[in-house]
């Protein structure tokens, strides 16, 4: 969500105020020029402009006072008491102050024209003649300012909610990362432990590769996204460990479609999927085994597919299979980052084995 716009400066607010009431003054002048002659009054263009613009001048000066009143009382939906209080102050102010501004201008104009003017009588006439005009304007200005304030408050609440949701999402991702690292480390140390007495040199090589992998993963942006190329480099460090463990009987192919290397993927998302394929598709059999990873773009989505040629699902419904820590972690991270646009699907592969497919939005990594 975009950041909120800064409050408008006083100069901009005065400019908007001037434009609005100038336009209203011109409309009033046009109405007076057309309507008053029909009622038997002599009317020139100058008189019509003076009448319309003087009425607007009062509201040009009153609107900032209404703005300060609305800011002070903070009316809005669900705050009907404050809204009623704002209107209770605004309407009498308009009906009292606007005629005073109007007659003040007329007195000045009369003095310039050396015409005699009876202020009190003129004030009474203006108050009566403009009462409906001022009432409607007071209600209209109040409603517009209350609506503008309510919209601003709604935008600020939405932004606060979005920020809170982002913070919660980041916290969930961090919790998932902290869950995944011990899980991966425990499994790797088990493999090293099994080799210590059988093949000490192989165990030593695995420890060295594990150190390299841990340095890279701890330095990477675990909770966010990285380019697929970087994720594949991390995966290669993990596969080096597993090649020591399984030897020549393990074959791994990695085939990213050209152009996918720059697309964003969640950091450390492939390791648990490949680990799952090795555990169920390779460790469960004695002969040669193969794991294949392919990345392809499908329109607006990136598809990551990991296949193994192990025993498969043995006829079980993929929806009924309980995912382990690794795959459950991946599914939760996808949901946190992408919502419904991120999916993990587990399926029987052909002619044998298991296929895990990740689908996520295809977008260039930052």
N, C-alpha and C positions, 0 to 999 in steps of 0.2 A: 504494500500500500504506500502511496506517495506521502512524503512528509507534509504536515499542515502548512498552509501558506501563512506568512507572518501577517499580523494585523495591519490593516491599511493605515497609512500615515494620516495625520491631521489635514495636510494639504490635499490629499486625494479625497478624503471624506468631504471637505468643504467644496471641492470641485464637483463631486457627484451631486451634492446638495444644490449647488448653483445651477447645474445643468437641468436637474429635475424641475426645479421651481421656475426656471426661465421658460422651459417648455410648457409648464402649466400656465404661466402668465400669458404666453402667446395664445394658448387655447382659450383662456378666459377672454382675452381681447377680441379674438375672432367671434366668440359667442356674443359679446356685448355689441360689437359692430353690426351684427346681423339682427339680434333680438330686440335691442332697445328702440330702434326706429319704428318697429312694428307696434311698440307700446306708446308711441307719440313723442319720444324723446329725440332731440337733435343729437347726432353722434358723428364725430369725425374720426379718422384713423388715429390721430394723436390722442383724442380723448379715450378711445377704446384701449389703446396701448397703455395709457396712464392708469386706467381703471384696473386692467388685468395685471399689470406688473406691480402696482402698489399692493394688491391682494397677495401676490406671490412673495413680495418682499417681506411681509410679515411672517409668512411661513418659512422663508429662507432663514430668518433669525430665530424662529421658534424650534425648528427641527433639531438643532444641536442640543437644546434644553431637553427635548423629548428623549434624545439619544442618551444623555447622561442619566435621565430618570429611569430608563429601561435598564441601563447598566447597573444602576444602584439597587433597584428593586428585584432584578433578575426574574421577571415573569416568564411563563412558558407553559407547555403542556404538563398537566399534573400539578401545577402550582397556581390554581385558580384564585386563591386568596391574594397572591401577589399581583396577578394579572388584573383583578378587580381594583386593587389599590392603585395600580399604575393608571388605569383608565379614570379612576375617581379623581386623580390629581390632574391628569392630562386634559380632560375635557373642560373643567372650569378654567384652567389656565388659558386654553385656546380661546374660550368665549370671552375672557376678560382682557387678555393681553393683546390679542390680534387687533381688536378695534382701536386700542390705544396707539398701537404702532401706525395703523391706518390714518387716524385723525392727526397724529403728529406730523406725518408727511403732508397731509392736506393743509394743515395750518401753515407749514413752511411754504407750500406752493401758493396758498392764498396771499401770504405776505409778499411773495415775489410778484404776484399779479395785482397787488394793492386792492384785493377784493375783501369785503367784510365777511367774516365767518363767525357764526355762533358756536363755539366749541362744544358746549354741553348738548345743545340740540342736535348738532351734527353727529356727536358720539352716539346719542340715542338712535338716530336714524341708521348709522352704520351697524350698530350692535344688532338691531332688529333685522336689517337687510342681509347681514352676513352670518346670522346665527346658524342656519342650516349648512351653509358653506363651511364654516369653521368646525361645526360638529362633525360633518363627514370627513373633513381633512384630519381632525384630531384622531378619529377612529382609524382612518386609513394609515396615517403615519405610525400610530401606535401598533397597529396590526403588522405593518411592514417591518418595523424594528423588532417586534417580538418574534416574528417568523424568522428574520435574519439571525437573531440570537439563538433561536431554537435549532436552526440548521447548523450553525457553528458548533453548538454544544453536541449535536448528534454526530458531526464529523469528528470531534475530539473524542467522544466516547468510542466511536468505531475504531479510531486510530489507537486508542489505549487498549481496546480489546485485541486488536491485531498485534500490537506489541507484546501483550501478555501471552497471546497464543504462540507467537514466535519464541518468546522466552521459554515457555513450557515445552515447545517442540525441541529447542536446543537442549533443555534439561533431560528430556526423554532420550535424545540421541546420545548424550553423554553417559546416561545410565546404561544404555545398550552397549556402548563402547566398553565401559568398565565391566560389563557382564561377559563380553566376547573375548577380551584379551586373556583373562585367567583360563577360560575354557580352551582356547587355542594352545596356550602355554602348557596346560596340564596334559593335553593329548600329545604334544611334541615331546615333553619330558618323559612321558611313558614310553614313547618310541625309543628315545635315547637310552633309557634305563634297560630296555630289552636288548640293546646292542652292546652294552658295556662289557658284559662277560663273553659274548659271542664274537664280536668284532670291534675291539677297542678303537682301532683306527677310524672305522666308520662312525662310531659314536663321537669321536673327537671332531670329525668333519661336520657332523650334524650340529654340535655345540657351536662351532665357528659360524656356520650358516645361520643358526638361530640368533646369535649375537648381531649379525648383520641385519637380519630381518627386524629384530626388535628396535634397533637404532632407527631404521627407516620408518617403521610404523609409529613409533612414539613421536617422531619429528613431524609426521604428516598431519593434515587437518582431518582428524578422525571423524568429527561430527558432520563435516560438510561434504563438498564435492571436489573431485579432482578429474583431470583429463583421463580418458581411458588408457592412453599410453602410459601414464604414470602408474595407474592401477595394475597394468600388466607387468610393469617392472617389479612391483612389490610381489605380485603373484609368482614371478619367476624365482625370486629369492625363496619363497615357500616351497616351490617345486624342487629346488636344489636340495632341500632337506629331505623331501620324500624320495627323490631319486637315490640318495644314499641309502635310504631304508629299504626300498623295493628292488634296487639294482636294475638289471637289464630287462626284467619282465614287465617294467612299466614303460608305456609309451604315451606321451602327452603331446597333443597338437594344439596350437593356439593360432586361430585364423581370424584376425579382425578385418572386416571389409574396408577397403581403402576409403578414407575420409571419416571413419568412425573414431580414429585415435584422438581427435580433438574434442570429441563430445564428452559431456560431464557425466560422471557416475559417482555414486556414494563411495567415499574412501573405504578401502578394506572390505568391499562387498563381495568380491569373487572368492577370496580365500575360504570362507566357510562352505561355499557351494562345492568347490573343488575338493575340500577336505571330506565332505560328505560322500562325494563320488568315489574317492579313494578308499574310504572306510567300508562302504557297502559294495562297491564294484570291483575293487582290486584286492583288499585285504581278505575278503571272504572267499577267494579262490586261489588255487595254487599255480595255475598256468599264467601265460602272458595276458596282460590286460591293457586296455586302452581308454584314455580319457581325452575328449575333444572339446575345445571351447571355440565358439564362433560368435562374432559380434557383427550385426547387420542392422542397417537402417531401414525401417518400414514406414515411409511417409514421415509423420511427425513423431514417431517413436523410435527408440533404440531397443533392439532385442539382443539379449545376451543369453546364449544357450550352452549349457554344459551337459555332455552326454558321457555315459560310461557303458561298457559292454558286459556289465556284471549280471547277476541273476534277475535283476529287475524287481518289479513289485509283487511278483508271485501271484498275480491275479487279484490283488487287493485294490479296492477303490481308493484312488489318490486322496479323495476328500475325507476318507475315514482314517488315513494314516496320521499318526501323531508325529509332527515334525520335532526333530531334536533341537537343542539349544541354538546351534548354528543357523539352521534354516528359519526357525522361529524369529531369531534376532534379525535376520535379513528381511523377513516379511514385515516386521514391525518398523524397521528403519525406512523401508519403501513407503509404508503407509504414512509415517510421520513426515517424510520429505515431500511426497507427491500426492497423497490422498488416493483417490480412486485411479489416478493415472499411473500409479506404481503397482505392479502385480508380480507375484511369484507363483508359477504353476509347476506342479509335479506330475509327470505322466510316464507311462510305459513307453519305452522306445522300441523301434523296430530295426533289425529283426529280434534284438534282445537288448536288455539293459534298461537304464532309467534316464529320463531327460528332465532337467530343471531349466525352466525358461524365466528370465527376468524381463519385464517390459517397463520402460520408463520414458519420460519425455526426452526427445532428441533435441538437445540445445548445446551450444558451444560452451566449453568450460571457461570460466573467468580467468 
